[in-house]
Amino acid sequence: MKLNNKTFIGAFLTLSLALGFGSCTDDIAFGNKFLGKAPGTDATIDTVFNNAEYTRQFLVGTYALQYYGLPYTSSHSSASYWNGKLDALTDCWQLHFSKSSVYLSYYSGQLTSTSGSSSVFGYLNENCWELIHSAYLLQENIGRTPNMEETEKTQMKAETKCLIASTYFNMFRMYGGLPIVKRSYTYNENSYDFPRASVEETVNFMVDLLDDASKVLPWTPEDPTSETGRWTKAAAMALKCQILQFAASPLFNSDKPYYGSTYSIMDSSPVWYGNYSKDRWTRCKTACEEFLQQLNANGGYSLVQPATKTIEGYRYAFRYAYVNQNSPEVIFATRVSSFGKDTQYMWTQLGGGLNERYAYSPTQEYVEMFPWADGKPFNWSETAKAGKLDQMFVKGDTIAKYQELQHRTYTRDPRLYETVMVNGDLETSSLNSGKVSGNNFELWDGGSRALNGPSTQSGYFATGYGNNKYITGTNNVYLRAQPQWVVLSLNDFYLTYAEALLQADDNFTGALQYVDMIRARVGLKGLVECNPDENLTSNKTNLLNEILRERVCELGMSNSRYFDVKRYKLGDEILSKQLHGLKMYRLRKIDGKWIRVNDIKDANTQWWNGDKVTDKGSNANPGFYEPTHFDYEKFDLNNRSRTWWSGYDSKWYLEPFPQTEVNKGYGLTQNPGW
């Protein structure tokens, strides 16, 4: 469809030269040498591309428009805490910030195609079209840049292809097939024709860009000190695997459409392949094997392994793998600096400070997904029956002269403590060694950290737990750091490959090998040994469920769970279920009976800020020892309840396009149900 140029996506038709050229050095970092002060924002295309340094800075600016998944500001689209993270729309986290879009629009079911500004990932609000336009401007104009080697020009053009493909993939996962733009446009042109492409066309468009880029780019950054954060061949190939994994999944690759028996739009190809084909999984598996061939030949990336087979060693290896900007496990990441005008609300500053705007409280359902420290599944009923709920996070010895618990032992999967703040864990964990110290988390009702959060379902510990991923403890350990947002990592790749082996070839042995590789890094035994009743060497459904569970334990707060639920159409199975938190009540023994401290008149439920100080004079005092015995009560999360708990509407698998864009008539068709 061709139409008057004023009706096309305004964001794409803006010159975007200023956005792509002058706004970026304060918002993103690629290494000290790669960054320099960009010229002023009044530059023209001729100014930029007639100067080699300006052209390089233009590419820096284009990089800065990439998606960053941690809501660290008050004004940047998906990076704004006013919107919220996609993870809060899963069964694993509940966001209790009542002014966020997650809380107001999604939990309440109020999101519509006319309220696009409330979308957690907005079609027009993520700098997607600005980035794509800037990338094409560079491709089309870099040829005339003087004093620049052709090899550098070719590599920069290849990097922009990766930028375009990754930006399209971010939108594709949210919306399905998209209008495919292959060059820059200006207001001076007479008409535009941008029909919405099919799923297959959109997938092939992204993959072709990455294949082209892979032929040119180096496998790893040629100079890590100056090129950290730039697209590489490894990143392009890993992203291709992710794209093909998503495309091969049941959301698009199925004999049945995800929304009813028919679609409301005439051509369903933008939201569904129209059939199921195992070949799509084979294509994903082949892409993974091509990546592995290059990895084996060139090295450069590896799983971070623990220095010691201890809880500190396991925790540190897991954390270093995604936090450290020199991690060999990270294939591609984006990050922001602390110098931007709006970064005073840094993710770690608010999150480490336990601010309610970052109250992504883990659910009881999520906590129970993490196994015991040996890898065997955690089972609440069995643990309660055995009288060991007090040991479900830590255990230790109460010794007469010491107020704190001695020989503290962590009883669960080390990833749990790095992802979730749980009762009894020590609050401070060294960023450089993994050694834990400081106060124990008091997450019982009335405790010094939880306070009354679980009772009122408010604040950072509203579920009885707090998020620790990308936070790494309190007490300023990571407070003013500049966290990278990990886009592609080797642990994610191995789990993707395991899934592809299972789906494409029913290769149980191969799938188990790669999952167990991930588990071994944190000291867990193999899946088959730990789940003898699940028939994981022959039951495909059970093994797939274990892979998905491993993914959310390994990749928490990375949006992975959100997209896994979507691509496997698990809304009815997972998202329609009531979710829960956990109230813990501190107990004190009086006259031989255990009594809830909350029920004792004038008793202080806090320990670190209460009884430990007042009762420290004698170990005969009732509050001398660190509390280790509790009553436990699971409770329904209802502040706020999610509308789909009473019945999941499959329209939520894809977001609504802004109706204003659909009405412009350039070929955009609305997603089913919206």
C-alpha positions as CSV (number, residue, x, y, z in Angstrom):
1,M,0.0,0.0,0.0
2,K,1.4,3.4,-1.0
3,L,0.3,6.6,0.7
4,N,1.2,10.1,1.6
5,N,4.5,10.3,3.4
6,K,3.1,12.2,6.4
7,T,1.4,9.1,7.7
8,F,4.4,6.8,8.0
9,I,6.1,6.2,11.4
10,G,7.3,9.6,12.4
11,A,10.2,8.3,14.5
12,F,11.7,6.6,11.4
13,L,11.3,9.7,9.2
14,T,13.0,12.1,11.5
15,L,16.6,12.8,10.4
16,S,17.7,11.3,13.7
17,L,21.2,12.7,13.1
18,A,21.3,14.3,16.5
19,L,20.0,11.2,18.2
20,G,22.5,9.1,16.4
21,F,25.4,11.5,16.7
22,G,25.4,13.8,19.7
23,S,23.5,12.1,22.5
24,C,25.4,8.9,23.1
25,T,28.7,9.2,24.9
26,D,27.0,9.9,28.1
27,D,24.6,7.0,27.8
28,I,26.7,4.0,26.8
29,A,30.2,2.8,27.1
30,F,32.3,0.6,24.8
31,G,35.7,1.1,26.3
32,N,37.7,4.2,27.0
33,K,39.5,4.4,23.7
34,F,36.4,3.9,21.6
35,L,34.5,6.7,23.3
36,G,35.2,10.3,22.7
37,K,33.3,13.5,23.0
38,A,30.9,13.6,20.0
39,P,30.5,16.8,18.0
40,G,27.5,19.1,18.6
41,T,24.0,18.1,17.7
42,D,23.6,20.6,14.9
43,A,25.8,18.5,12.5
44,T,24.6,17.6,9.0
45,I,25.1,14.4,7.1
46,D,27.8,16.1,5.1
47,T,29.6,17.2,8.3
48,V,29.4,13.8,9.8
49,F,30.4,11.6,6.9
50,N,33.1,13.9,5.6
51,N,35.1,13.3,8.8
52,A,36.4,9.9,9.9
53,E,36.2,10.6,13.6
54,Y,32.7,12.1,13.4
55,T,31.6,9.0,11.5
56,R,32.9,6.7,14.2
57,Q,31.1,8.8,16.8
58,F,27.9,8.5,14.7
59,L,28.2,4.8,15.1
60,V,28.7,5.2,18.9
61,G,25.5,7.2,18.9
62,T,23.6,4.4,17.0
63,Y,24.9,1.8,19.5
64,A,23.5,4.0,22.3
65,L,20.0,3.6,21.0
66,Q,20.0,-0.2,21.8
67,Y,17.6,-1.8,24.3
68,Y,18.8,-1.8,27.9
69,G,16.7,-4.1,30.1
70,L,17.2,-2.6,33.5
71,P,14.8,0.2,34.4
72,Y,17.3,2.7,35.7
73,T,15.7,6.1,34.8
74,S,12.5,8.0,35.1
75,S,12.2,8.8,31.4
76,H,13.7,6.1,29.1
77,S,10.9,3.9,27.8
78,S,11.5,0.3,28.8
79,A,14.5,1.5,30.9
80,S,12.0,3.5,33.0
81,Y,10.8,2.2,36.3
82,W,7.5,3.9,35.5
83,N,7.0,1.1,33.0
84,G,8.6,-1.9,34.7
85,K,10.3,-5.1,33.6
86,L,8.9,-7.9,31.5
87,D,9.9,-10.4,34.2
88,A,7.1,-9.0,36.5
89,L,4.6,-10.4,33.9
90,T,5.7,-14.0,34.6
91,D,5.0,-16.4,37.5
92,C,8.3,-15.7,39.1
93,W,8.1,-12.1,40.1
94,Q,5.4,-9.7,41.3
95,L,6.0,-5.9,41.0
96,H,4.6,-4.0,43.9
97,F,5.3,-0.5,42.6
98,S,1.7,0.7,42.2
99,K,2.5,3.5,39.8
100,S,4.1,1.4,37.1
101,S,2.6,0.3,33.8
102,V,3.0,-3.3,34.9
103,Y,0.8,-2.7,37.9
104,L,-1.7,-0.3,36.4
105,S,-2.1,-1.6,32.8
106,Y,-1.1,-5.3,32.8
107,Y,-2.1,-6.7,36.1
108,S,-5.5,-4.9,35.8
109,G,-5.9,-6.0,32.2
110,Q,-6.4,-2.3,31.2
111,L,-3.8,-2.3,28.3
112,T,-5.4,-1.6,25.0
113,S,-4.3,-0.7,21.5
114,T,-5.1,2.9,22.3
115,S,-3.0,3.0,25.4
116,G,0.3,2.2,23.7
117,S,2.3,4.6,25.9
118,S,1.6,2.2,28.8
119,S,3.2,-0.8,27.0
120,V,6.2,-2.2,28.8
121,F,7.9,-2.4,25.4
122,G,6.4,0.3,23.2
123,Y,6.4,0.0,19.4
124,L,7.2,3.7,19.1
125,N,9.0,4.4,22.4
126,E,12.1,2.2,22.4
127,N,14.3,4.1,19.9
128,C,13.9,1.2,17.6
129,W,13.1,3.1,14.4
130,E,15.6,5.8,15.3
131,L,18.3,3.2,15.5
132,I,17.3,1.5,12.3
133,H,17.2,4.8,10.5
134,S,20.7,5.8,11.8
135,A,22.1,2.4,10.9
136,Y,20.9,2.9,7.3
137,L,22.3,6.4,7.2
138,L,25.7,5.1,8.0
139,Q,25.5,2.3,5.5
140,E,24.5,4.7,2.7
141,N,27.0,7.4,3.5
142,I,30.1,5.9,4.9
143,G,31.5,5.2,1.5
144,R,32.4,8.9,1.1
145,T,34.2,9.2,4.4
146,P,37.8,10.2,3.9
147,N,40.9,9.0,5.8
148,M,39.3,5.7,6.7
149,E,40.4,2.3,5.5
150,E,37.9,0.2,3.5
151,T,38.2,-2.6,5.9
152,E,37.0,-0.4,8.8
153,K,34.1,0.9,6.7
154,T,33.1,-2.6,5.8
155,Q,33.2,-3.7,9.5
156,M,31.2,-0.7,10.6
157,K,28.5,-1.5,8.0
158,A,28.5,-5.1,9.3
159,E,28.0,-3.8,12.8
160,T,25.0,-1.8,11.8
161,K,23.5,-4.9,10.2
162,C,23.7,-6.6,13.6
163,L,22.2,-3.5,15.2
164,I,19.2,-3.6,12.8
165,A,18.7,-7.3,13.3
166,S,18.9,-7.2,17.1
167,T,16.4,-4.3,17.1
168,Y,14.0,-6.1,14.8
169,F,14.3,-9.2,17.1
170,N,13.4,-7.1,20.1
171,M,10.2,-6.0,18.3
172,F,9.5,-9.4,16.7
173,R,9.3,-11.2,20.1
174,M,6.8,-8.6,21.2
175,Y,4.7,-8.1,18.0
176,G,5.4,-10.8,15.5
177,G,5.9,-10.0,11.8
178,L,6.9,-6.4,11.1
179,P,7.2,-3.8,8.3
180,I,10.6,-4.5,6.8
181,V,12.6,-1.3,6.1
182,K,15.7,-1.7,3.9
183,R,16.9,1.9,3.6
184,S,16.6,5.4,5.1
185,Y,13.7,7.6,4.2
186,T,13.1,11.4,4.3
187,Y,10.1,13.6,4.3
188,N,10.9,14.7,0.8
189,E,9.7,11.4,-0.7
190,N,6.3,11.1,-2.2
191,S,5.0,7.8,-0.9
192,Y,5.8,4.7,1.2
193,D,4.9,1.1,1.0
194,F,5.4,-0.8,4.2
195,P,3.1,-3.8,4.5
196,R,3.5,-5.9,7.6
197,A,5.7,-8.9,6.6
198,S,5.1,-12.5,7.5
199,V,6.8,-14.3,10.3
200,E,8.9,-16.2,7.8
201,E,9.9,-13.0,5.9
202,T,10.8,-11.2,9.2
203,V,12.9,-14.1,10.4
204,N,14.7,-14.5,7.1
205,F,15.3,-10.7,7.0
206,M,17.0,-10.8,10.4
207,V,19.0,-13.9,9.7
208,D,20.2,-12.7,6.4
209,L,21.6,-9.5,8.0
210,L,23.4,-11.5,10.6
211,D,24.8,-14.0,8.0
212,D,26.1,-11.1,6.0
213,A,27.7,-9.5,9.0
214,S,29.3,-12.8,10.2
215,K,31.3,-12.9,7.0
216,V,33.1,-9.7,7.9
217,L,33.2,-9.3,11.7
218,P,36.0,-10.6,13.9
219,W,35.0,-13.5,16.2
220,T,36.0,-11.6,19.3
221,P,36.8,-7.9,19.7
222,E,40.2,-7.2,18.2
223,D,41.0,-4.8,21.0
224,P,39.0,-5.6,24.2
225,T,40.2,-2.3,25.8
226,S,38.6,-0.2,23.0
227,E,36.0,-2.3,21.4
228,T,34.0,-3.9,24.3
229,G,30.4,-3.7,23.5
230,R,30.7,-3.8,19.7
231,W,29.0,-6.5,17.6
232,T,31.2,-9.5,16.7
233,K,30.9,-12.6,14.6
234,A,30.3,-14.6,17.8
235,A,27.5,-12.3,18.8
236,A,25.9,-12.3,15.3
237,M,25.9,-16.1,15.2
238,A,24.6,-16.4,18.8
239,L,21.8,-14.0,18.1
240,K,20.9,-16.0,15.0
241,C,20.4,-19.1,17.2
242,Q,18.1,-17.1,19.5
243,I,16.0,-15.9,16.6
244,L,15.6,-19.3,15.2
245,Q,14.8,-20.8,18.6
246,F,12.0,-18.3,19.0
247,A,10.7,-18.8,15.5
248,A,10.7,-22.6,15.9
249,S,8.7,-22.5,19.1
250,P,5.0,-23.3,19.3
251,L,3.8,-19.6,19.3
252,F,4.6,-19.4,15.6
253,N,5.5,-23.0,14.7
254,S,2.3,-25.0,15.3
255,D,-0.6,-26.7,13.6
256,K,-2.9,-24.5,15.6
257,P,-3.0,-20.7,15.9
258,Y,-2.4,-19.2,19.3
259,Y,-5.6,-17.2,19.2
260,G,-8.8,-19.2,18.6
261,S,-9.4,-21.1,15.4
262,T,-9.2,-18.1,13.1
263,Y,-7.6,-14.7,13.1
264,S,-9.3,-11.4,12.8
265,I,-6.9,-10.2,10.2
266,M,-7.2,-11.4,6.6
267,D,-3.6,-12.5,6.3
268,S,-2.5,-14.5,9.4
269,S,1.1,-14.9,8.2
270,P,2.5,-12.0,10.4
271,V,1.5,-13.9,13.5
272,W,1.8,-17.6,12.6
273,Y,3.7,-19.8,10.1
274,G,0.4,-21.6,9.4
275,N,1.8,-25.1,10.2
276,Y,4.3,-27.0,12.2
277,S,7.6,-28.1,10.8
278,K,10.4,-29.8,12.6
279,D,12.7,-28.4,10.0
280,R,12.5,-25.1,11.9
281,W,14.1,-26.7,14.9
282,T,16.6,-28.4,12.7
283,R,17.5,-24.9,11.3
284,C,18.0,-23.7,14.9
285,K,20.1,-26.8,15.8
286,T,22.3,-26.3,12.7
287,A,22.9,-22.7,13.6
288,C,24.0,-23.7,17.1
289,E,26.4,-26.3,15.7
290,E,27.9,-23.7,13.4
291,F,28.5,-21.5,16.4
292,L,30.1,-24.4,18.3
293,Q,32.4,-25.1,15.4
294,Q,33.6,-21.5,15.5
295,L,33.9,-21.6,19.3
296,N,36.0,-24.8,19.2
297,A,38.2,-23.3,16.5
298,N,38.6,-19.8,17.9
299,G,37.9,-20.0,21.6
300,G,37.4,-16.6,23.3
301,Y,34.3,-17.6,25.3
302,S,33.9,-20.0,28.1
303,L,31.8,-20.7,31.2
304,V,33.1,-19.1,34.3
305,Q,34.1,-22.0,36.7
306,P,34.3,-21.8,40.5
307,A,37.7,-21.5,42.0
308,T,36.6,-23.6,44.9
309,K,33.9,-26.2,45.4
310,T,32.2,-24.1,48.1
311,I,29.1,-22.0,48.3
312,E,31.2,-18.9,48.0
313,G,33.0,-20.3,44.9
314,Y,29.8,-21.4,43.2
315,R,28.1,-18.1,44.0
316,Y,31.0,-16.0,42.8
317,A,31.4,-17.9,39.5
318,F,27.7,-17.5,38.8
319,R,27.8,-13.8,39.6
320,Y,31.1,-13.0,37.8
321,A,29.7,-14.7,34.7
322,Y,27.1,-11.9,34.2
323,V,28.2,-9.0,36.3
324,N,31.9,-8.6,35.3
325,Q,32.4,-6.7,32.1
326,N,35.4,-8.8,31.3
327,S,33.5,-12.1,31.8
328,P,34.4,-14.7,29.1
329,E,30.8,-15.9,29.3
330,V,29.3,-12.7,28.0
331,I,29.1,-12.7,24.2
332,F,27.3,-9.4,23.9
333,A,26.0,-6.8,26.4
334,T,24.9,-3.2,26.6
335,R,25.4,-0.8,29.5
336,V,25.0,2.8,30.6
337,S,27.3,5.1,32.4
338,S,26.7,7.2,35.5
339,F,27.2,10.5,33.7
340,G,23.9,10.8,31.8
341,K,21.5,13.5,32.8
342,D,18.9,10.9,34.0
343,T,21.1,8.2,35.5
344,Q,20.8,9.6,39.0
345,Y,18.1,6.9,39.4
346,M,20.6,4.1,38.7
347,W,19.2,0.6,38.8
348,T,21.6,-0.4,41.5
349,Q,21.2,2.8,43.5
350,L,17.4,2.2,43.8
351,G,17.6,-1.6,43.8
352,G,20.4,-1.8,46.3
353,G,18.6,0.7,48.4
354,L,15.5,-1.6,48.3
355,N,13.4,1.2,46.8
356,E,9.8,0.3,46.2
357,R,10.1,1.3,42.6
358,Y,12.3,-1.8,42.2
359,A,10.1,-4.1,44.3
360,Y,10.3,-7.1,42.0
361,S,9.4,-9.6,44.7
362,P,10.1,-13.2,43.8
363,T,7.2,-15.5,44.2
364,Q,7.0,-18.7,46.3
365,E,6.5,-20.6,43.1
366,Y,9.8,-19.3,41.8
367,V,11.8,-20.0,45.0
368,E,10.6,-23.6,44.9
369,M,11.9,-24.1,41.4
370,F,15.5,-24.0,42.8
371,P,16.6,-27.4,43.9
372,W,18.6,-28.4,47.0
373,A,22.3,-27.9,47.0
374,D,23.0,-31.4,45.6
375,G,20.6,-30.8,42.7
376,K,17.6,-32.8,44.0
377,P,14.2,-31.1,43.6
378,F,12.9,-29.1,46.5
379,N,9.5,-30.3,47.6
380,W,7.6,-28.2,50.2
381,S,5.3,-31.0,51.4
382,E,8.1,-33.5,51.9
383,T,10.3,-30.9,53.6
384,A,7.5,-29.9,56.0
385,K,6.6,-33.5,56.8
386,A,10.3,-34.1,57.7
387,G,10.2,-31.0,59.9
388,K,13.0,-29.3,58.0
389,L,11.4,-26.1,56.7
390,D,13.7,-24.2,59.1
391,Q,16.6,-25.5,57.0
392,M,15.2,-24.7,53.6
393,F,17.6,-21.8,53.1
394,V,20.4,-22.1,55.7
395,K,21.2,-24.3,58.7
396,G,23.9,-24.1,61.4
397,D,24.8,-24.5,65.0
398,T,23.7,-22.4,67.9
399,I,26.7,-22.2,70.2
400,A,26.4,-20.8,73.7
401,K,28.8,-17.9,73.6
402,Y,28.0,-16.7,70.0
403,Q,24.9,-14.8,69.2
404,E,25.1,-15.4,65.5
405,L,24.5,-18.9,64.0
406,Q,27.8,-20.8,63.6
407,H,28.9,-23.0,60.8
408,R,26.2,-21.5,58.6
409,T,25.5,-23.8,55.7
410,Y,23.6,-23.0,52.6
411,T,21.2,-25.8,51.8
412,R,19.9,-24.8,48.3
413,D,21.1,-24.3,44.7
414,P,23.7,-21.5,44.9
415,R,21.9,-19.6,42.2
416,L,18.9,-19.1,44.5
417,Y,20.9,-16.8,46.9
418,E,22.4,-14.9,44.0
419,T,18.9,-14.3,42.5
420,V,16.7,-14.0,45.5
421,M,17.2,-12.4,48.9
422,V,16.1,-15.1,51.4
423,N,15.8,-15.3,55.1
424,G,19.1,-16.3,56.9
425,D,21.5,-15.4,54.1
426,L,24.1,-12.8,55.0
427,E,23.4,-9.4,53.5
428,T,26.8,-8.5,52.2
429,S,28.6,-10.6,49.5
430,S,31.9,-9.4,48.3
431,L,31.8,-8.4,44.7
432,N,35.4,-9.6,44.3
433,S,35.5,-12.9,46.1
434,G,31.9,-14.0,46.8
435,K,32.6,-14.1,50.6
436,V,29.5,-13.4,52.6
437,S,29.4,-11.3,55.8
438,G,27.3,-8.8,57.7
439,N,23.8,-9.1,59.1
440,N,21.5,-12.0,58.2
441,F,18.5,-11.1,56.2
442,E,15.5,-10.8,58.6
443,L,12.6,-11.6,56.3
444,W,10.2,-12.8,58.8
445,D,7.1,-10.7,59.5
446,G,8.4,-7.7,61.5
447,G,12.1,-8.5,60.8
448,S,14.6,-5.7,60.3
449,R,14.5,-6.0,56.5
450,A,11.0,-7.3,55.7
451,L,9.3,-5.1,58.4
452,N,5.5,-5.4,57.6
453,G,6.0,-5.9,53.9
454,P,4.7,-9.5,53.7
455,S,1.7,-8.6,55.9
456,T,0.7,-5.5,53.8
457,Q,2.0,-6.9,50.5
458,S,4.0,-3.8,49.9
459,G,7.6,-2.7,49.5
460,Y,10.7,-4.6,48.4
461,F,10.0,-7.7,50.4
462,A,6.2,-7.9,49.8
463,T,6.3,-11.6,49.1
464,G,8.7,-12.4,51.9
465,Y,11.6,-12.4,49.4
466,G,13.6,-9.7,47.6
467,N,15.2,-9.6,44.2
468,N,19.0,-10.0,44.2
469,K,19.8,-10.4,40.5
470,Y,21.7,-7.5,39.1
471,I,21.8,-6.2,42.7
472,T,24.3,-8.6,44.4
473,G,23.5,-7.8,48.0
474,T,23.0,-4.6,49.9
475,N,25.3,-2.3,51.9
476,N,26.7,-0.6,48.8
477,V,28.5,-3.6,47.4
478,Y,27.3,-2.8,43.9
479,L,25.6,0.5,44.6
480,R,27.4,2.8,42.1
481,A,28.4,0.2,39.6
482,Q,27.5,0.5,36.0
483,P,25.7,-2.8,35.4
484,Q,25.8,-4.3,31.9
485,W,22.7,-5.7,30.4
486,V,23.6,-9.2,29.1
487,V,22.0,-9.7,25.7
488,L,23.9,-12.9,24.7
489,S,25.8,-15.3,26.9
490,L,27.3,-18.8,26.6
491,N,25.2,-20.3,29.4
492,D,22.1,-19.2,27.5
493,F,23.5,-20.6,24.3
494,Y,24.1,-24.0,25.8
495,L,20.6,-24.2,27.1
496,T,19.3,-23.1,23.6
497,Y,21.3,-25.8,22.0
498,A,20.0,-28.4,24.5
499,E,16.5,-27.5,23.6
500,A,17.2,-27.6,19.9
501,L,18.8,-31.1,20.2
502,L,15.7,-32.3,22.0
503,Q,13.2,-30.7,19.7
504,A,14.9,-31.4,16.4
505,D,16.3,-34.9,16.9
506,D,14.8,-36.2,20.2
507,N,18.4,-36.3,21.3
508,F,18.0,-36.8,25.0
509,T,21.6,-37.6,25.7
510,G,22.9,-34.5,24.0
511,A,20.3,-32.2,25.7
512,L,21.2,-33.6,29.1
513,Q,24.9,-33.1,28.5
514,Y,24.5,-29.4,28.0
515,V,22.0,-28.8,30.8
516,D,24.2,-30.8,33.2
517,M,27.2,-28.7,32.1
518,I,25.4,-25.6,33.4
519,R,24.3,-27.3,36.6
520,A,27.8,-28.6,37.4
521,R,29.2,-25.0,37.4
522,V,27.2,-24.4,40.7
523,G,27.8,-27.9,42.2
524,L,24.6,-29.6,41.2
525,K,24.5,-33.2,40.2
526,G,23.0,-34.3,36.9
527,L,19.3,-34.1,36.0
528,V,18.8,-37.8,35.6
529,E,20.5,-38.7,38.9
530,C,18.5,-36.1,40.7
531,N,15.1,-36.9,39.1
532,P,15.0,-40.7,39.0
533,D,11.2,-40.8,38.6
534,E,11.0,-38.4,35.7
535,N,12.3,-40.7,33.0
536,L,14.3,-37.9,31.6
537,T,16.1,-40.1,29.1
538,S,12.8,-40.9,27.3
539,N,10.1,-38.6,28.4
540,K,10.4,-35.5,26.1
541,T,7.8,-33.4,28.0
542,N,9.4,-33.9,31.3
543,L,12.9,-33.1,30.0
544,L,11.6,-30.0,28.2
545,N,10.0,-28.8,31.4
546,E,13.3,-29.3,33.2
547,I,15.1,-27.3,30.6
548,L,12.7,-24.5,30.9
549,R,13.0,-24.6,34.7
550,E,16.8,-24.6,34.4
551,R,16.5,-21.6,32.1
552,V,14.7,-19.5,34.7
553,C,17.0,-20.5,37.5
554,E,20.1,-19.7,35.4
555,L,18.8,-16.6,33.6
556,G,16.6,-14.9,36.2
557,M,15.6,-11.3,35.6
558,S,16.9,-11.4,32.0
559,N,13.4,-11.4,30.4
560,S,14.1,-15.1,29.5
561,R,11.1,-16.5,31.5
562,Y,8.7,-14.0,29.9
563,F,9.7,-15.0,26.4
564,D,9.8,-18.7,27.3
565,V,6.2,-18.6,28.6
566,K,5.2,-16.8,25.4
567,R,6.9,-18.9,22.9
568,Y,5.6,-22.1,24.4
569,K,2.1,-20.7,24.9
570,L,2.1,-21.5,28.6
571,G,-0.4,-18.8,29.7
572,D,-3.2,-21.2,30.6
573,E,-0.8,-23.6,32.4
574,I,1.4,-21.1,34.3
575,L,0.0,-17.5,34.2
576,S,-3.6,-18.4,35.0
577,K,-2.5,-19.8,38.4
578,Q,-2.8,-17.9,41.7
579,L,0.7,-16.9,42.9
580,H,1.9,-16.8,46.4
581,G,4.3,-15.3,48.9
582,L,5.6,-16.6,52.2
583,K,5.0,-15.2,55.7
584,M,7.5,-16.3,58.3
585,Y,6.8,-15.8,62.0
586,R,9.6,-15.7,64.4
587,L,9.1,-18.1,67.3
588,R,10.3,-17.9,70.9
589,K,10.1,-20.8,73.4
590,I,8.1,-19.9,76.6
591,D,7.3,-22.5,79.2
592,G,8.3,-25.2,76.8
593,K,6.0,-24.0,74.0
594,W,7.0,-22.2,70.8
595,I,5.1,-18.9,70.6
596,R,5.0,-16.4,67.8
597,V,6.9,-13.3,68.9
598,N,4.3,-11.2,67.1
599,D,1.8,-12.5,69.6
600,I,3.8,-11.5,72.7
601,K,2.9,-8.1,74.1
602,D,5.6,-5.5,73.8
603,A,8.1,-8.0,72.2
604,N,10.4,-6.8,69.5
605,T,10.2,-8.9,66.4
606,Q,13.5,-7.5,65.0
607,W,16.8,-9.1,66.1
608,W,19.7,-7.1,64.6
609,N,18.0,-3.8,65.5
610,G,16.3,-5.1,68.5
611,D,16.8,-8.2,70.7
612,K,20.4,-8.8,69.8
613,V,21.3,-5.5,71.4
614,T,18.9,-5.5,74.3
615,D,19.5,-9.2,75.2
616,K,23.3,-9.4,74.5
617,G,24.2,-9.5,78.2
618,S,23.4,-13.1,78.8
619,N,22.7,-16.2,76.6
620,A,19.9,-16.9,79.0
621,N,18.0,-13.9,77.6
622,P,15.2,-14.9,75.2
623,G,16.5,-12.8,72.3
624,F,20.2,-13.6,72.7
625,Y,20.5,-16.0,69.8
626,E,19.9,-15.4,66.1
627,P,16.3,-16.7,65.3
628,T,16.3,-20.0,63.5
629,H,12.8,-21.4,64.2
630,F,9.7,-20.1,62.5
631,D,6.1,-20.7,61.5
632,Y,5.5,-20.6,57.8
633,E,2.4,-19.5,56.0
634,K,2.0,-19.3,52.2
635,F,-0.4,-16.5,51.2
636,D,-2.2,-15.5,48.0
637,L,-0.7,-12.5,46.3
638,N,-3.5,-10.0,45.8
639,N,-2.0,-6.6,45.7
640,R,-2.5,-6.3,42.9
641,S,-4.2,-9.4,41.5
642,R,-3.6,-10.2,37.9
643,T,-6.6,-10.2,35.6
644,W,-5.6,-13.4,33.9
645,W,-5.6,-15.4,37.1
646,S,-9.3,-15.9,36.4
647,G,-8.6,-17.0,32.8
648,Y,-5.7,-16.2,30.5
649,D,-6.6,-14.5,27.3
650,S,-4.2,-15.7,24.6
651,K,-4.2,-12.3,22.9
652,W,-1.5,-11.4,25.5
653,Y,1.1,-13.5,23.7
654,L,1.7,-10.6,21.3
655,E,1.4,-6.9,22.3
656,P,-1.0,-4.6,20.6
657,F,0.3,-2.1,18.0
658,P,-0.7,1.4,18.7
659,Q,-4.0,1.9,16.9
660,T,-2.9,5.2,15.7
661,E,-0.2,3.5,13.7
662,V,-2.6,0.9,12.3
663,N,-5.0,3.7,11.3
664,K,-2.3,5.4,9.2
665,G,-2.8,2.8,6.6
666,Y,0.8,2.0,5.5
667,G,0.2,-1.7,5.9
668,L,0.3,-2.4,9.7
669,T,-2.4,-4.8,10.8
670,Q,-3.4,-5.2,14.4
671,N,-2.6,-8.4,16.3
672,P,-5.4,-10.8,17.1
673,G,-7.7,-9.9,20.0
674,W,-6.7,-6.3,20.3
